[in-house]
């Protein structure tokens, strides 16, 4: 990973984030404004 090069902004694209809500998966972009705000306030963690 020493020769890793970052792409410039013209080569990048937005990443779609999905989350599990009430037992099924949905894209966060499909949430209403209130649910998107709630998602931003959640504590995220990484399993080991």
C-alpha positions in Angstrom: 0.0 0.0 0.0 3.0 2.3 -0.2 2.2 3.3 -3.8 -1.4 4.2 -3.1 -2.6 7.3 -4.9 -5.7 9.3 -4.1 -8.2 10.0 -6.9 -8.8 13.7 -7.7 -12.4 15.0 -7.2 -13.3 14.6 -10.9 -12.7 10.8 -10.6 -14.6 10.3 -7.3 -18.3 9.3 -6.9 -20.6 9.5 -3.9 -20.8 6.3 -1.8 -24.3 5.1 -0.9 -24.7 4.2 2.7 -27.2 1.5 3.7 -28.4 0.6 7.2 -30.7 -1.9 8.8 -34.0 -0.5 10.1 -36.7 -2.6 11.7 -35.3 -5.8 10.3 -34.6 -4.8 6.7 -31.9 -2.8 4.8 -32.6 0.7 3.3 -30.3 3.4 1.8 -29.9 6.3 4.2 -30.6 8.7 1.2 -34.2 7.3 1.2 -34.8 8.4 4.8 -36.8 11.6 5.5 -35.0 14.5 7.1 -35.8 13.5 10.7 -34.6 9.9 10.2 -31.4 11.2 8.5 -30.7 13.4 11.4 -31.3 10.5 13.8 -28.9 8.4 11.8 -26.2 11.0 12.0 -26.5 11.1 15.8 -26.1 7.3 16.2 -23.0 5.9 17.8 -21.1 3.8 15.3 -18.8 1.0 16.3 -16.6 -1.6 14.7 -16.7 -5.3 15.8 -13.4 -7.0 16.4 
